[in-house]
Amino acid sequence: MNEPISLRETVEKYELLAKKSLGQNFLLDMNITDKIIRNSLEAQNLKNFHGQCVYEIGPGPGGLTRAVLKAEPERLTVIEMDSRCINIMNELKEFYGDKLEVIEGDALKFSFPQDSALPQNIVSNLPYNISVPLLTGWLKNMRQFKSMTLMFQKEVAERIIAEPNNKNYGRLSVLAQLTCKIKLLLNLNPNCFVPAPKIWSSVLLFLPLEQIPEAQILEKVEKLTEAAFGQRRKMIRQSLKGIPNFEKMCEKLNIDTTLRAENLSPQQFLDLAKLM
């Protein structure tokens, strides 16, 4: 085989219809998938993925997969639980050989190598129904990744990049911004997808900060933000009154307890967590 069959031929061959139960919306325009990877690399001042490993979650028919492989990673590992898409990935593997590793399984249960000799990157048109739990898990382990290029529903992306005093600002904003520098790469019209969802999508690039809080501190941040944003209309002296010595902690940090959760910066949540 001189080259893999085209993306559209692949979809027709396997009669691939996206499954709502798996949160699938397929991106079949290679101009767009190429642009996603190109924009991500440019934002990192890179020309390609030479000498790096890439992991793709939920490759579907393989649009992003092909775009990543064009960028010449040392290895691309795809994690997929739809058997139809596994067949497509195995067909691609016949062409790309050991450069492409295919794993059939649940991305929520997948463990990334802890001692990889090569930089690790994640690329994904995330299944919408598990995008937040996947992201939360990866953010807690951001030290092991060089980058994450991820597509979300636009409203989720807006929550991730929202700043304090914004209605979209919440737990996800705090955790993401304490661990990463985040860049919006592009927004995608629903008509780019098959089937077309009712909402726009956004692609974000996550790059780990030089100083990332320790895991146990991030757990305390999660506890704080869960309580604070769980009652976001209340002042923090009310929503966080269950935290031992909370008033004294705020006094020490010069935090006004009449503020609401959305008024506190990620750094202020981190400072509180360090005193818990």
C-alpha positions in Angstrom: 0.0 0.0 0.0 1.6 3.3 -1.2 -0.6 5.6 0.8 -3.6 5.2 3.1 -7.1 5.6 1.6 -8.6 9.1 2.0 -10.5 10.1 5.1 -13.8 10.2 3.2 -13.2 6.9 1.6 -12.5 5.5 5.1 -15.8 6.8 6.4 -17.7 5.4 3.5 -15.9 2.0 3.7 -16.8 1.5 7.3 -20.2 3.2 7.1 -19.1 5.3 10.1 -21.9 7.2 11.7 -21.0 9.1 14.9 -22.4 7.6 18.1 -24.2 10.1 20.4 -23.6 7.7 23.3 -19.8 8.1 22.9 -20.0 11.9 22.5 -18.8 11.7 18.9 -18.8 14.4 16.3 -16.3 13.7 13.6 -14.1 16.3 12.0 -13.6 15.2 8.3 -12.1 18.3 6.7 -8.3 17.7 6.5 -7.7 21.4 5.9 -9.1 22.0 9.4 -7.3 19.2 11.1 -4.0 20.2 9.5 -4.6 23.8 10.6 -5.2 22.7 14.2 -1.8 20.9 14.4 -0.1 23.7 12.4 -1.4 26.4 14.8 -0.5 24.3 17.8 3.1 23.8 16.7 3.5 27.5 15.7 2.3 28.6 19.1 5.0 26.4 20.6 7.6 27.7 18.1 8.0 24.3 16.6 7.9 23.0 13.0 7.1 19.4 13.8 6.9 16.8 16.6 10.4 15.4 15.9 11.7 13.5 19.0 8.4 13.6 20.8 5.5 11.2 21.6 1.9 12.2 20.9 -1.2 10.6 22.5 -4.5 11.0 20.8 -7.7 10.3 22.7 -10.7 9.2 20.6 -9.3 9.4 17.1 -12.5 8.4 15.4 -12.1 8.1 11.6 -8.5 9.6 11.9 -8.6 13.2 10.7 -6.4 14.5 13.5 -4.5 11.3 13.5 -3.3 11.9 9.9 -2.5 15.5 10.7 -0.4 14.5 13.7 1.4 11.9 11.6 2.3 14.5 9.0 4.1 16.4 11.8 6.4 13.4 12.2 6.3 12.4 15.9 8.6 9.7 17.1 5.4 7.8 18.0 1.7 8.4 18.0 -0.4 6.4 20.4 -4.2 6.4 19.9 -6.6 5.4 22.6 -10.0 4.4 21.3 -13.0 2.4 22.6 -15.1 2.2 19.4 -14.3 -1.0 17.7 -15.2 0.5 14.3 -12.6 3.2 14.7 -10.1 0.6 16.0 -10.4 -1.1 12.6 -9.6 2.2 10.9 -6.6 2.8 13.1 -5.3 -0.7 12.4 -5.6 0.0 8.7 -3.6 3.2 9.1 -1.0 1.2 11.1 -0.5 -1.1 8.1 0.8 2.1 6.3 2.7 3.8 9.2 4.0 0.7 11.0 5.5 1.1 14.5 5.2 4.9 14.4 1.5 4.3 15.2 0.4 2.4 18.3 -3.2 1.5 18.7 -4.8 0.9 22.1 -8.4 -0.2 22.5 -9.7 1.0 25.9 -11.3 3.7 28.0 -9.3 7.0 28.0 -10.6 7.6 31.6 -8.7 4.5 32.7 -5.6 5.0 30.7 -2.3 5.6 32.5 0.4 7.6 30.8 4.0 6.4 31.2 5.6 8.1 34.2 9.1 7.7 33.0 9.0 8.5 29.3 12.4 9.3 27.8 10.7 11.5 25.3 8.4 14.6 25.8 4.7 13.6 25.9 1.9 15.6 24.2 -1.8 15.0 24.1 -4.0 15.9 21.0 -7.7 15.3 21.0 -11.1 16.2 19.6 -12.4 15.3 23.0 -15.6 13.2 23.4 -17.9 15.9 24.7 -19.5 13.8 27.4 -16.1 13.1 29.2 -14.1 16.2 28.2 -14.1 17.7 31.7 -13.2 14.7 33.8 -10.4 13.9 31.3 -9.0 17.4 31.4 -9.2 17.5 35.2 -7.2 14.3 35.5 -4.5 15.5 33.1 -4.2 18.9 34.8 -3.4 17.3 38.1 -0.5 15.5 36.3 0.6 18.4 34.0 4.2 18.0 34.9 4.5 14.9 32.7 3.2 16.6 29.6 4.9 19.1 27.2 1.6 20.2 25.7 -2.1 19.4 25.3 -4.0 20.5 22.1 -7.6 19.9 23.0 -11.0 20.6 21.4 -14.0 21.4 23.6 -17.5 22.7 23.3 -17.0 26.5 23.1 -18.9 27.0 26.4 -16.5 24.6 28.2 -13.5 26.4 26.6 -14.9 29.7 27.9 -15.1 28.3 31.4 -11.5 27.2 31.2 -10.0 30.5 30.1 -12.5 32.8 32.1 -11.0 35.3 34.4 -12.3 36.3 37.9 -15.4 38.4 38.1 -16.8 36.6 35.0 -19.9 34.4 35.1 -18.0 31.6 33.3 -15.2 31.6 35.9 -15.3 28.6 38.2 -13.5 25.5 39.5 -12.2 24.5 36.0 -10.8 28.0 35.4 -8.9 27.9 38.7 -7.4 24.4 38.3 -6.4 25.0 34.6 -4.8 28.4 35.3 -2.8 27.2 38.3 -1.2 24.5 36.2 -1.0 25.9 32.6 -0.6 28.7 30.3 -3.6 28.5 28.0 -4.0 29.8 24.4 -7.1 29.8 22.2 -6.0 28.4 18.8 -9.3 28.7 16.9 -13.1 28.4 17.0 -14.9 26.0 14.8 -18.3 26.3 13.2 -20.8 23.4 13.9 -20.8 22.8 10.1 -17.2 21.6 10.3 -18.4 18.4 12.0 -20.4 15.3 11.0 -23.0 15.2 12.4 -23.1 19.0 13.0 -23.6 19.7 16.8 -25.8 22.6 17.9 -22.9 24.5 19.3 -19.5 25.9 18.3 -16.2 24.2 19.3 -12.9 25.7 20.4 -9.4 24.4 20.3 -7.1 25.3 23.2 -3.4 24.8 23.7 -2.2 24.0 27.3 1.4 24.5 28.2 2.6 23.6 31.7 3.7 26.4 33.9 7.3 26.4 35.2 6.0 26.2 38.8 3.0 23.8 39.2 1.6 23.3 42.7 2.1 19.9 44.3 -0.6 17.3 43.9 -1.7 17.5 47.6 -2.0 21.3 47.3 -4.1 21.0 44.2 -6.4 18.5 46.0 -6.9 21.2 48.7 -7.6 23.8 45.9 -10.2 21.4 44.5 -11.8 21.1 47.9 -11.9 24.9 48.3 -13.3 25.6 44.9 -15.9 22.8 45.2 -17.3 24.4 48.3 -17.0 28.0 47.2 -18.4 27.6 43.7 -21.0 25.1 44.9 -22.6 28.2 46.6 -21.2 30.8 44.3 -23.9 33.4 45.1 -22.9 33.4 48.8 -20.1 35.3 50.4 -17.1 33.1 51.1 -17.4 33.6 54.8 -20.6 31.5 54.4 -19.7 29.1 51.6 -16.3 28.3 53.2 -17.2 28.4 56.8 -16.7 24.7 57.1 -12.9 25.1 56.5 -11.1 25.1 59.9 -9.7 28.5 60.8 -11.0 30.0 57.6 -11.5 33.5 59.0 -7.9 33.6 60.4 -6.5 32.3 57.0 -8.3 35.1 55.2 -7.1 37.7 57.7 -3.5 36.5 57.3 -3.8 36.7 53.5 -5.8 40.0 53.6 -8.7 38.4 51.8 -12.1 40.1 52.3 -14.6 37.4 53.5 -17.5 39.3 52.0 -16.2 38.4 48.5 -17.9 35.7 46.5 -16.0 32.7 44.9 -15.9 34.4 41.5 -14.1 37.4 43.0 -11.1 35.4 44.1 -8.1 34.9 41.8 -6.6 31.4 41.2 -3.6 32.6 43.2 -5.8 33.5 46.2 -7.3 30.0 46.1 -3.8 28.6 46.0 -2.7 30.8 48.9 -5.6 29.6 51.0 -4.9 25.9 50.1 -1.4 26.3 51.3 -2.6 27.3 54.8 -5.1 24.4 55.1 
